[in-house]
Structures are given as structure tokens and as C-alpha cells.
Amino acid sequence: MTNILQSLSKTVHLSLGIAILLLIGMHFFGDGFAFDRYFFSWLFRYIHVLTGIMWIGLLWYFNFVQIPSMPNIPDEQKPAIGKVIAPKALFWFRWAALATIITGLIVAYLNGYVHDAMILGIGSGGKNTAITISITCSFNGINLGDLSDGSRRATPGASDNCLYRFHVPTPHSHQIAQNVKKRTKRRTQANRRFA
């Protein structure tokens, strides 16, 4: 039993298997339990909240842990962050953002307000502002995550100081890296002045 719990993959698969068996058991042997619209609304809302927490948690990790800590890390250890930790964190950041928006749209469909969600709440008097903000943030998260491979440059105004250079070098990589270092240094100095 302890062997199963020592691997994250095995633990997740076992817990999903047990949950599916419980749901099937409740469906066939539970009195009044049905896989209806209410069940799926609950299920997708649960997944929506879970992936949203993961997405925002990773965003906070980047903004409050990784970026402020980078100047304090010795130069010989920085490649480990750029080649091991950041790509995996950006991978989960990107997919958590996508899963949050998709499950949110499914919840909106199941609860009858998908039209308001798809038009971003325009003309609704501001009652769907949260949907508009979350869709915008989700697409920003996916796009910033795509920048991690170095194939695209950040759009003007995008926060690219969290994107470290862990891509295939190009002839202009050195100049780009120098520009990012200068911007990061200026931002750090400005933050220290106002702190």
C-alpha cells in the first residue's frame, strides 16, 4: 500500500479509480442517485474550481516566489530552474488555465448562461464581469505559457520578466537575454525604491 502512495501518478490514478467505482456503485445501488444535469453541473464546477486554484496558485508561485528569488540564486544553479522547474510549472500553468476556461464554459452551458459567457457579458449591465475577466486572464496565461519555448516574443506590455531563456538558441538569443536582464534589473530597482 505504501508503494502506491510514494508515486504521485499511482496515487492520482488509484484515487480516480476509487472515485469512479464509488460513482458507479451509487448509480446502481444508491436510491435516487442519477447522472443528471445537476450531477454534471456539480462535477464540472468542482473540476473548474480545482483547476482554477491550480492556475492561480502557479501564478502566485511565479510572481511571489520564483521571480523575486531569481536574483538571489547562484548563477551555477539558475540553469536548473530554467531547464527543469520553470518548464514544468509553465506546462501546468498553461493547461490549468485552459481547463479552467473550458470547464467554466461547460458549467455555464449546464446552468443556462453560456450565451452571456460567450459574449463576455457585453450588454448585461456588468453582471458577468467575472466571466470576462477570467476568459481574458485565461488566454493571457495560455499565451504567456506558450512563450516559454522562445518561439514567440512577448506582446508589448506583457509581463515577460517571468519567462526565462530555456529555448533553443538563435542568433539573436544573446541580445534578447541581455534586454530581458536589463528590464528585470530596472524593475527590481524600481520595486526596491517603492518598497
VEXTORDREN-203394 format. One line per field, with one value per atom (N, C-alpha, C): residue number from 1; atom name; x, y, z; residue in three letters. Coordinates in steps of 0.05 Angstrom, whole numbers, plus 32768, in hexadecimal, padded with zeros to 4 digits. Atoms other than C-alpha are relative to their C-alpha. Layout:
N
num <- (NUM  ...)
atomo <- (CA  ...)
c1 <- (X  ...)
c2 <- (Y  ...)
c3 <- (Z  ...)
residuo <- (ALA  ...)
***
This chain:
195
num <- (1  1  1  2  2  2  3  3  3  4  4  4  5  5  5  6  6  6  7  7  7  8  8  8  9  9  9  10  10  10  11  11  11  12  12  12  13  13  13  14  14  14  15  15  15  16  16  16  17  17  17  18  18  18  19  19  19  20  20  20  21  21  21  22  22  22  23  23  23  24  24  24  25  25  25  26  26  26  27  27  27  28  28  28  29  29  29  30  30  30  31  31  31  32  32  32  33  33  33  34  34  34  35  35  35  36  36  36  37  37  37  38  38  38  39  39  39  40  40  40  41  41  41  42  42  42  43  43  43  44  44  44  45  45  45  46  46  46  47  47  47  48  48  48  49  49  49  50  50  50  51  51  51  52  52  52  53  53  53  54  54  54  55  55  55  56  56  56  57  57  57  58  58  58  59  59  59  60  60  60  61  61  61  62  62  62  63  63  63  64  64  64  65  65  65  66  66  66  67  67  67  68  68  68  69  69  69  70  70  70  71  71  71  72  72  72  73  73  73  74  74  74  75  75  75  76  76  76  77  77  77  78  78  78  79  79  79  80  80  80  81  81  81  82  82  82  83  83  83  84  84  84  85  85  85  86  86  86  87  87  87  88  88  88  89  89  89  90  90  90  91  91  91  92  92  92  93  93  93  94  94  94  95  95  95  96  96  96  97  97  97  98  98  98  99  99  99  100  100  100  101  101  101  102  102  102  103  103  103  104  104  104  105  105  105  106  106  106  107  107  107  108  108  108  109  109  109  110  110  110  111  111  111  112  112  112  113  113  113  114  114  114  115  115  115  116  116  116  117  117  117  118  118  118  119  119  119  120  120  120  121  121  121  122  122  122  123  123  123  124  124  124  125  125  125  126  126  126  127  127  127  128  128  128  129  129  129  130  130  130  131  131  131  132  132  132  133  133  133  134  134  134  135  135  135  136  136  136  137  137  137  138  138  138  139  139  139  140  140  140  141  141  141  142  142  142  143  143  143  144  144  144  145  145  145  146  146  146  147  147  147  148  148  148  149  149  149  150  150  150  151  151  151  152  152  152  153  153  153  154  154  154  155  155  155  156  156  156  157  157  157  158  158  158  159  159  159  160  160  160  161  161  161  162  162  162  163  163  163  164  164  164  165  165  165  166  166  166  167  167  167  168  168  168  169  169  169  170  170  170  171  171  171  172  172  172  173  173  173  174  174  174  175  175  175  176  176  176  177  177  177  178  178  178  179  179  179  180  180  180  181  181  181  182  182  182  183  183  183  184  184  184  185  185  185  186  186  186  187  187  187  188  188  188  189  189  189  190  190  190  191  191  191  192  192  192  193  193  193  194  194  194  195  195  195)
atomo <- (N  CA  C  N  CA  C  N  CA  C  N  CA  C  N  CA  C  N  CA  C  N  CA  C  N  CA  C  N  CA  C  N  CA  C  N  CA  C  N  CA  C  N  CA  C  N  CA  C  N  CA  C  N  CA  C  N  CA  C  N  CA  C  N  CA  C  N  CA  C  N  CA  C  N  CA  C  N  CA  C  N  CA  C  N  CA  C  N  CA  C  N  CA  C  N  CA  C  N  CA  C  N  CA  C  N  CA  C  N  CA  C  N  CA  C  N  CA  C  N  CA  C  N  CA  C  N  CA  C  N  CA  C  N  CA  C  N  CA  C  N  CA  C  N  CA  C  N  CA  C  N  CA  C  N  CA  C  N  CA  C  N  CA  C  N  CA  C  N  CA  C  N  CA  C  N  CA  C  N  CA  C  N  CA  C  N  CA  C  N  CA  C  N  CA  C  N  CA  C  N  CA  C  N  CA  C  N  CA  C  N  CA  C  N  CA  C  N  CA  C  N  CA  C  N  CA  C  N  CA  C  N  CA  C  N  CA  C  N  CA  C  N  CA  C  N  CA  C  N  CA  C  N  CA  C  N  CA  C  N  CA  C  N  CA  C  N  CA  C  N  CA  C  N  CA  C  N  CA  C  N  CA  C  N  CA  C  N  CA  C  N  CA  C  N  CA  C  N  CA  C  N  CA  C  N  CA  C  N  CA  C  N  CA  C  N  CA  C  N  CA  C  N  CA  C  N  CA  C  N  CA  C  N  CA  C  N  CA  C  N  CA  C  N  CA  C  N  CA  C  N  CA  C  N  CA  C  N  CA  C  N  CA  C  N  CA  C  N  CA  C  N  CA  C  N  CA  C  N  CA  C  N  CA  C  N  CA  C  N  CA  C  N  CA  C  N  CA  C  N  CA  C  N  CA  C  N  CA  C  N  CA  C  N  CA  C  N  CA  C  N  CA  C  N  CA  C  N  CA  C  N  CA  C  N  CA  C  N  CA  C  N  CA  C  N  CA  C  N  CA  C  N  CA  C  N  CA  C  N  CA  C  N  CA  C  N  CA  C  N  CA  C  N  CA  C  N  CA  C  N  CA  C  N  CA  C  N  CA  C  N  CA  C  N  CA  C  N  CA  C  N  CA  C  N  CA  C  N  CA  C  N  CA  C  N  CA  C  N  CA  C  N  CA  C  N  CA  C  N  CA  C  N  CA  C  N  CA  C  N  CA  C  N  CA  C  N  CA  C  N  CA  C  N  CA  C  N  CA  C  N  CA  C  N  CA  C  N  CA  C  N  CA  C  N  CA  C  N  CA  C  N  CA  C  N  CA  C  N  CA  C  N  CA  C  N  CA  C  N  CA  C  N  CA  C  N  CA  C  N  CA  C  N  CA  C  N  CA  C  N  CA  C  N  CA  C  N  CA  C  N  CA  C  N  CA  C  N  CA  C  N  CA  C  N  CA  C  N  CA  C  N  CA  C  N  CA  C  N  CA  C  N  CA  C  N  CA  C  N  CA  C  N  CA  C  N  CA  C  N  CA  C)
c1 <- (8011  8000  8011  7FEF  8038  800E  7FF4  8056  7FEF  8013  8018  8001  8001  801A  801B  7FE6  8064  8003  7FFF  8056  7FE7  8017  802A  7FEE  8010  8013  7FEF  800F  7FFF  7FEA  8014  7FDB  7FE8  8016  7FB3  7FEF  800F  7FA0  7FEF  800F  7F8B  7FE8  8016  7F61  7FEA  8014  7F3F  7FF1  800D  7F31  7FEC  8012  7F13  7FE7  8017  7EE8  7FED  8011  7ECE  7FF0  800F  7EBD  7FEA  8014  7E99  7FE8  8016  7E71  7FEF  800F  7E5E  7FEF  800F  7E4B  7FE8  8016  7E20  7FEA  8013  7DFF  7FEE  800F  7DEB  7FF2  800B  7DDF  7FF6  800A  7DD0  7FE4  801C  7D89  7FFD  8004  7D79  8018  7FE8  7DC0  7FFF  8001  7DC2  8015  7FED  7DF4  7FF0  8010  7DC9  800E  7FF5  7DD4  800C  7FF5  7DDE  801A  7FE7  7E13  8017  7FEA  7E3B  8006  7FFA  7E33  8012  7FEF  7E50  801C  7FE6  7E88  8011  7FF0  7E9E  8006  7FFA  7E98  8018  7FEA  7EC6  801A  7FE8  7EF8  8009  7FFA  7EF3  800D  7FF3  7F03  801B  7FE6  7F3B  8015  7FED  7F5D  8005  7FFD  7F51  8014  7FED  7F75  801C  7FE6  7FAE  800C  7FF8  7FB2  800A  7FF9  7FB2  8017  7FE9  7FE1  801A  7FE8  8014  8007  7FFB  800B  800D  7FF4  801A  801C  7FE4  8056  8013  7FEE  8073  8005  7FFE  8064  800C  7FF8  8074  8017  7FEB  80A7  8017  7FEB  80CD  800D  7FF5  80D6  8010  7FF0  80EB  8019  7FE9  811A  8016  7FEC  813F  801A  7FE7  8171  8011  7FF2  8184  800C  7FF6  8192  801B  7FE6  81DB  7FFE  8001  81EA  8002  7FFD  81FE  7FE7  8018  81BA  7FE8  8016  818F  7FF8  8009  8190  7FED  8012  816D  7FE3  801A  8133  7FF5  8008  8131  7FFB  8003  8136  7FEF  800F  8112  7FE6  8017  80E3  7FED  8012  80C9  7FF1  8011  80B6  7FE9  8016  808E  7FEA  8014  806D  7FF0  800E  805D  7FED  8011  8041  7FE6  8018  8010  7FF1  800D  8002  7FEE  800E  7FED  7FE7  8017  7FC1  7FEB  8014  7FA1  7FEF  800F  7F8D  7FEC  8012  7F6F  7FEA  8015  7F4B  7FED  8012  7F2F  7FEC  8012  7F12  7FEC  8012  7EF6  7FEB  8014  7ED6  7FED  8012  7EBB  7FEB  8014  7E99  7FED  8012  7E7D  7FEC  8012  7E61  7FEC  8012  7E44  7FEB  8013  7E23  7FEC  8012  7E06  7FED  8010  7DEB  7FF0  8011  7DCE  800A  7FF6  7DFB  8019  7FE9  7E2C  8000  8001  7E13  800D  7FF3  7E27  801E  7FE3  7E6A  800E  7FF3  7E78  8001  7FFF  7E68  800E  7FF0  7E93  7FF0  8010  7E59  7FFA  8005  7E53  7FE2  801C  7E10  7FF0  800F  7DFF  8001  7FFF  7E0C  8016  7FEA  7E4C  7FFD  8004  7E2F  8013  7FEE  7E5F  801D  7FE5  7E9E  8014  7FED  7EBE  8006  7FFC  7EB4  8013  7FEF  7ED4  801D  7FE5  7F10  800D  7FF4  7F1B  8007  7FF9  7F19  8018  7FE9  7F4A  8019  7FE8  7F79  8008  7FFA  7F74  800F  7FF1  7F89  801B  7FE5  7FC2  8011  7FF1  7FD8  8009  7FF9  7FD7  8015  7FED  7FFC  801B  7FE6  8031  800E  7FF4  803B  800C  7FF5  8046  801A  7FE7  807E  8018  7FEB  80A6  8013  7FEE  80C2  8011  7FF0  80DF  7FF9  8007  80BB  7FF1  800E  8093  800A  7FF8  80A4  7FE7  8016  807A  7FF3  800D  8046  8007  7FFA  8051  7FEF  800E  803F  7FFC  8003  803F  8016  7FED  8062  8013  7FEE  809C  8018  7FE9  80CB  8000  8000  80B4  8008  7FFA  80C7  801F  7FE4  810D  8008  7FF7  8137  8007  7FFB  812F  7FF6  8008  8127  8019  7FEA  8152  800C  7FF4  8185  7FFE  8001  817D  8016  7FEB  81AD  7FFB  8006  8189  7FFB  8006  8181  8010  7FEF  81BB  7FF6  800B  819F  7FE6  8019  815A  8004  7FFB  8175  800B  7FF5  819C  7FEA  8016  815E  7FED  8012  8134  800E  7FF1  816B  7FFF  8001  816C  7FE5  801B  8120  7FFB  8004  811F  800F  7FF0  8156  7FF3  800D  8132  7FE7  8019  80F0  8007  7FF8  8113  8009  7FF7  8134  7FE8  8018  80F2  7FEF  800F  80CF  800D  7FF2  8104  7FFD  8003  80FD  7FE5  801B  80B2  7FF8  8007  80B5  8004)
c2 <- (7FE8  8000  8019  7FE8  8031  8004  7FFD  8023  8011  7FF0  8040  801D  7FE4  807F  800F  7FF3  808D  800C  7FF5  809D  8011  7FEE  80D9  7FF5  800B  80B8  7FE9  8016  8078  8009  7FF6  809E  800D  7FF3  80C8  7FEC  8015  808C  7FEF  8010  8064  800F  7FF1  809C  8005  7FFE  80A7  7FE6  801A  805D  7FFA  8004  805A  8012  7FED  8098  7FF6  800A  8079  7FE8  8017  8038  8008  7FF6  805E  800D  7FF4  8086  7FEB  8016  8047  7FF1  800E  8025  8011  7FEF  8061  8000  7FFF  8061  7FE7  8019  8017  7FF9  8009  800E  8017  7FEA  8054  8007  7FF9  8069  801D  7FE5  80A6  800E  7FF4  80B3  7FFC  8002  80C3  8012  7FEF  80DE  8013  7FEC  8119  801B  7FE6  8162  800C  7FF6  8173  7FF3  800E  813D  800C  7FF6  8155  801D  7FE4  819D  8001  8001  818C  7FF6  800C  8161  8015  7FED  8196  8019  7FEA  81CD  7FF9  800A  81A4  8001  8000  819A  801D  7FE4  81E4  800E  7FF3  81FA  7FF4  800D  81C7  800A  7FF7  81DB  801E  7FE3  8225  8005  7FFE  821C  7FFA  8008  81F9  8017  7FEA  8231  8018  7FE8  826A  7FFA  8007  8245  8001  7FFE  823E  801D  7FE3  8287  800D  7FF5  829A  7FF6  800A  826C  8010  7FF1  828F  801D  7FE3  82D6  8005  7FFB  82CE  7FEE  8011  8296  7FFF  8004  8288  801A  7FE7  82CE  800F  7FF2  82F0  7FF1  8010  82B6  7FFE  8005  82B4  8010  7FF2  82EC  7FF4  800B  82C7  7FE4  801B  8284  8002  7FFF  8276  7FF9  8004  8277  7FE3  801C  822E  7FF0  800E  8219  800A  7FF5  8245  7FEE  8012  8213  7FEA  8015  81E0  800B  7FF4  8210  8004  7FFB  8223  7FE7  8018  81DC  7FEA  8015  81B3  800A  7FF7  81D9  8012  7FEE  8212  7FF4  800C  81E8  7FF0  8011  81B8  8012  7FEE  81F0  800F  7FF2  8216  7FED  8014  81D5  7FFE  8003  81CC  801B  7FE5  8218  8003  7FFE  8216  7FEE  8013  81D8  8005  7FF9  81EE  8018  7FEA  822F  7FF7  800A  820A  7FEF  8011  81D7  8011  7FEF  820F  800D  7FF3  8233  7FEC  8014  81F4  7FF6  800A  81D9  8017  7FE9  821F  8003  7FFE  8221  7FE8  8017  81DB  8005  7FF9  81F2  8015  7FEC  822F  7FF4  800D  8203  7FF0  8011  81D3  8011  7FEF  820D  8015  7FEF  8233  801C  7FE5  8270  8000  8002  825A  8017  7FEA  8291  8019  7FE9  82C7  7FFC  8005  82A5  8004  7FFE  82A2  801C  7FE4  82EB  8011  7FF3  82FC  8014  7FEF  831C  801B  7FE6  8355  8005  7FF9  8377  7FF5  800C  8353  8012  7FED  8390  7FF9  8005  8375  7FE8  8017  8337  7FE9  8016  8309  800A  7FF5  8331  7FEA  8015  82F5  7FED  8011  82CB  800E  7FF1  8301  8001  7FFE  8309  7FE4  801A  82BE  7FF6  8008  82B1  800F  7FF0  82EA  7FF6  800A  82D1  7FE5  801B  828A  8001  7FFF  829D  800C  7FF6  82C7  7FEB  8015  828C  7FEC  8013  825E  800C  7FF3  8290  8004  7FFD  82A0  7FE5  801B  8256  7FF7  8008  824C  800F  7FF1  8280  7FF2  800C  8252  7FF1  800E  822C  8013  7FED  826C  8003  7FFE  8264  8019  7FE6  82A4  8014  7FEB  82E6  800B  7FF5  8308  8017  7FE9  8339  8019  7FE9  8381  8002  7FFE  838A  7FE6  801A  8340  7FFD  8003  832C  7FE9  8015  8306  7FFD  8003  830D  7FE5  801A  82C9  7FEA  8013  82A7  7FFE  8003  828D  7FF2  800A  8278  7FE2  801C  822D  7FF6  8006  8228  7FFA  8005  8214  801B  7FE6  824C  8008  7FF5  8278  8015  7FEB  82AC  8018  7FE8  82E2  7FFA  8008  82BB  8010  7FF2  82DE  801D  7FE5  8323  8001  8002  830F  7FFB  8005  82F3  8018  7FE7  8333  8014  7FED  835D  7FF8  800A  8331  8005  7FFB  8336  801D  7FE3  8382  8008  7FF9  8387  7FF6  800C  8358  8010  7FF0  8380  801B  7FE6  83C2  7FFC  8004  83A5  7FF9  8007  8388  8019  7FE7  83CB  8012  7FEF  83EF  7FF5  800C  83BD  8005  7FFB  83C7  801D  7FE3  8413  8005  7FFB  840F  7FEE  8013  83D7  800D)
c3 <- (8000  8000  8000  8000  8010  7FE6  801A  7FCC  7FEE  8011  7FAB  8007  7FF8  7FD4  7FFD  8004  7FC5  7FE5  801B  7F7D  7FFB  8004  7F6B  7FEA  8016  7F2A  800A  7FF6  7F4D  8013  7FED  7F84  7FF2  800F  7F53  7FF2  800E  7F29  8012  7FEC  7F66  800A  7FF5  7F82  7FEB  8015  7F3E  7FFC  8002  7F39  8016  7FEA  7F7E  7FFE  8003  7F70  7FEA  8015  7F2F  800A  7FF5  7F52  8014  7FEE  7F89  7FF1  800F  7F56  7FF2  800D  7F30  8015  7FEB  7F71  8009  7FF8  7F85  7FEB  8015  7F41  8000  8001  7F43  801A  7FE7  7F8D  8012  7FF0  7FA7  7FF9  8004  7FB0  7FF8  8009  7F86  7FF4  800C  7F6D  7FE2  801D  7F23  7FF4  800F  7EF1  7FEF  800E  7EDF  7FFD  8004  7ED0  801A  7FE6  7F1A  8007  7FFA  7F22  7FEF  8011  7EE6  8005  7FF8  7EFA  8018  7FE8  7F3E  7FF8  8007  7F1F  7FF1  800F  7EED  8010  7FEE  7F21  8013  7FEF  7F4F  7FF1  8010  7F17  7FF9  8006  7F05  8017  7FE8  7F4C  8005  7FFB  7F53  7FEC  8013  7F12  8003  7FFB  7F22  8017  7FEA  7F65  7FF7  800A  7F42  7FEF  8012  7F0D  8010  7FF1  7F3F  8013  7FEF  7F6E  7FF1  8010  7F37  7FF9  8006  7F24  8018  7FE7  7F6D  8004  7FFD  7F6D  7FEE  8012  7F30  800B  7FF8  7F4A  801B  7FE4  7F94  800A  7FF7  7F97  7FEC  8014  7F57  7FF7  800A  7F3B  8015  7FEC  7F7C  8009  7FF6  7F8D  7FEC  8015  7F4B  8004  7FFB  7F5C  8016  7FE9  7F9C  7FFB  8007  7F7A  7FF3  800D  7F68  7FE3  801D  7F1E  7FF7  8008  7F1C  8005  7FFB  7F36  7FEF  8010  7F08  7FE9  8015  7ECE  8009  7FF6  7EFA  8000  8000  7F02  7FE4  801B  7EB9  7FEF  8010  7E9F  800D  7FF3  7ED3  800D  7FF0  7F01  7FF0  800E  7ED6  7FE8  8016  7E98  800B  7FF5  7EC3  800C  7FF4  7EEA  7FEA  8016  7EA9  7FF1  800D  7E8B  8010  7FF0  7EC5  8002  7FFF  7EC7  7FE7  8019  7E7E  7FFF  8001  7E83  8015  7FEB  7EC4  7FF7  800B  7EA2  7FEC  8015  7E67  800D  7FF3  7E94  800F  7FF1  7EBF  7FED  8012  7E83  7FF3  800D  7E62  8014  7FEC  7EA2  8008  7FFA  7EB0  7FEB  8016  7E6C  8001  7FFD  7E78  8017  7FEA  7EBB  7FF7  800A  7E99  7FEE  8011  7E65  8010  7FF0  7E99  8011  7FEF  7EC2  7FF0  8011  7E86  7FFB  8005  7E82  7FEE  8012  7E4C  7FEC  8013  7E1D  800C  7FF3  7E4F  8003  7FFD  7E59  7FE5  801B  7E0E  7FF6  8009  7E02  8015  7FEB  7E40  8010  7FEE  7E64  7FF4  800C  7E32  7FFF  8001  7E3A  8018  7FEA  7E7B  8019  7FEA  7EA7  8014  7FEF  7EC4  8013  7FEE  7EE6  7FFA  8008  7EC0  7FFE  8001  7ECD  8007  7FF8  7EEF  7FE9  8017  7EB1  7FEC  8012  7E86  800A  7FF5  7EB4  7FFF  7FFF  7EBB  7FE4  801C  7E6F  7FF7  8008  7E63  800E  7FF1  7E9A  7FF7  8009  7E81  7FE6  8019  7E3B  8003  7FFA  7E57  800B  7FF4  7E80  7FEB  8015  7E44  7FEE  8012  7E18  800D  7FF3  7E4C  8005  7FFE  7E57  7FE6  801A  7E0D  7FFA  8005  7E0F  800C  7FF2  7E3B  7FEE  8011  7E00  7FEE  800E  7DE3  7FE2  801C  7DA0  7FFA  8005  7DA9  8014  7FEE  7DC8  800E  7FF0  7DFC  7FF1  800B  7DE6  8010  7FF1  7DFA  8019  7FE7  7E43  800F  7FF2  7E53  8014  7FEA  7E92  7FF9  8009  7E74  8012  7FEE  7EAF  800E  7FF4  7EC8  7FEC  8015  7E87  7FFD  8001  7E8C  7FE6  801A  7E51  8002  8001  7E4C  7FE5  801B  7E01  7FF0  8012  7DC6  7FF9  8006  7DBC  7FE2  801A  7D7F  7FFE  8003  7D62  8012  7FF0  7D8A  801D  7FE4  7DCB  8014  7FED  7DED  8004  7FFD  7DDE  800E  7FF2  7DF4  801D  7FE4  7E34  800F  7FF4  7E42  8005  7FFD  7E36  8017  7FEB  7E65  801B  7FE7  7E9B  8008  7FFA  7E95  800A  7FF8  7E9A  801C  7FE5  7ED6  8015  7FED  7EF8  8006  7FFC  7EED  8010  7FF1  7F07  801D  7FE5  7F44  800F  7FF3  7F53  8006  7FFB  7F4B  8016  7FEA  7F79  801B  7FE7  7FAE  8008  7FF9  7FAA  800C  7FF6  7FB6  8017  7FEA  7FEA  801B)
residuo <- (MET  MET  MET  THR  THR  THR  ASN  ASN  ASN  ILE  ILE  ILE  LEU  LEU  LEU  GLN  GLN  GLN  SER  SER  SER  LEU  LEU  LEU  SER  SER  SER  LYS  LYS  LYS  THR  THR  THR  VAL  VAL  VAL  HIS  HIS  HIS  LEU  LEU  LEU  SER  SER  SER  LEU  LEU  LEU  GLY  GLY  GLY  ILE  ILE  ILE  ALA  ALA  ALA  ILE  ILE  ILE  LEU  LEU  LEU  LEU  LEU  LEU  LEU  LEU  LEU  ILE  ILE  ILE  GLY  GLY  GLY  MET  MET  MET  HIS  HIS  HIS  PHE  PHE  PHE  PHE  PHE  PHE  GLY  GLY  GLY  ASP  ASP  ASP  GLY  GLY  GLY  PHE  PHE  PHE  ALA  ALA  ALA  PHE  PHE  PHE  ASP  ASP  ASP  ARG  ARG  ARG  TYR  TYR  TYR  PHE  PHE  PHE  PHE  PHE  PHE  SER  SER  SER  TRP  TRP  TRP  LEU  LEU  LEU  PHE  PHE  PHE  ARG  ARG  ARG  TYR  TYR  TYR  ILE  ILE  ILE  HIS  HIS  HIS  VAL  VAL  VAL  LEU  LEU  LEU  THR  THR  THR  GLY  GLY  GLY  ILE  ILE  ILE  MET  MET  MET  TRP  TRP  TRP  ILE  ILE  ILE  GLY  GLY  GLY  LEU  LEU  LEU  LEU  LEU  LEU  TRP  TRP  TRP  TYR  TYR  TYR  PHE  PHE  PHE  ASN  ASN  ASN  PHE  PHE  PHE  VAL  VAL  VAL  GLN  GLN  GLN  ILE  ILE  ILE  PRO  PRO  PRO  SER  SER  SER  MET  MET  MET  PRO  PRO  PRO  ASN  ASN  ASN  ILE  ILE  ILE  PRO  PRO  PRO  ASP  ASP  ASP  GLU  GLU  GLU  GLN  GLN  GLN  LYS  LYS  LYS  PRO  PRO  PRO  ALA  ALA  ALA  ILE  ILE  ILE  GLY  GLY  GLY  LYS  LYS  LYS  VAL  VAL  VAL  ILE  ILE  ILE  ALA  ALA  ALA  PRO  PRO  PRO  LYS  LYS  LYS  ALA  ALA  ALA  LEU  LEU  LEU  PHE  PHE  PHE  TRP  TRP  TRP  PHE  PHE  PHE  ARG  ARG  ARG  TRP  TRP  TRP  ALA  ALA  ALA  ALA  ALA  ALA  LEU  LEU  LEU  ALA  ALA  ALA  THR  THR  THR  ILE  ILE  ILE  ILE  ILE  ILE  THR  THR  THR  GLY  GLY  GLY  LEU  LEU  LEU  ILE  ILE  ILE  VAL  VAL  VAL  ALA  ALA  ALA  TYR  TYR  TYR  LEU  LEU  LEU  ASN  ASN  ASN  GLY  GLY  GLY  TYR  TYR  TYR  VAL  VAL  VAL  HIS  HIS  HIS  ASP  ASP  ASP  ALA  ALA  ALA  MET  MET  MET  ILE  ILE  ILE  LEU  LEU  LEU  GLY  GLY  GLY  ILE  ILE  ILE  GLY  GLY  GLY  SER  SER  SER  GLY  GLY  GLY  GLY  GLY  GLY  LYS  LYS  LYS  ASN  ASN  ASN  THR  THR  THR  ALA  ALA  ALA  ILE  ILE  ILE  THR  THR  THR  ILE  ILE  ILE  SER  SER  SER  ILE  ILE  ILE  THR  THR  THR  CYS  CYS  CYS  SER  SER  SER  PHE  PHE  PHE  ASN  ASN  ASN  GLY  GLY  GLY  ILE  ILE  ILE  ASN  ASN  ASN  LEU  LEU  LEU  GLY  GLY  GLY  ASP  ASP  ASP  LEU  LEU  LEU  SER  SER  SER  ASP  ASP  ASP  GLY  GLY  GLY  SER  SER  SER  ARG  ARG  ARG  ARG  ARG  ARG  ALA  ALA  ALA  THR  THR  THR  PRO  PRO  PRO  GLY  GLY  GLY  ALA  ALA  ALA  SER  SER  SER  ASP  ASP  ASP  ASN  ASN  ASN  CYS  CYS  CYS  LEU  LEU  LEU  TYR  TYR  TYR  ARG  ARG  ARG  PHE  PHE  PHE  HIS  HIS  HIS  VAL  VAL  VAL  PRO  PRO  PRO  THR  THR  THR  PRO  PRO  PRO  HIS  HIS  HIS  SER  SER  SER  HIS  HIS  HIS  GLN  GLN  GLN  ILE  ILE  ILE  ALA  ALA  ALA  GLN  GLN  GLN  ASN  ASN  ASN  VAL  VAL  VAL  LYS  LYS  LYS  LYS  LYS  LYS  ARG  ARG  ARG  THR  THR  THR  LYS  LYS  LYS  ARG  ARG  ARG  ARG  ARG  ARG  THR  THR  THR  GLN  GLN  GLN  ALA  ALA  ALA  ASN  ASN  ASN  ARG  ARG  ARG  ARG  ARG  ARG  PHE  PHE  PHE  ALA  ALA  ALA)
***
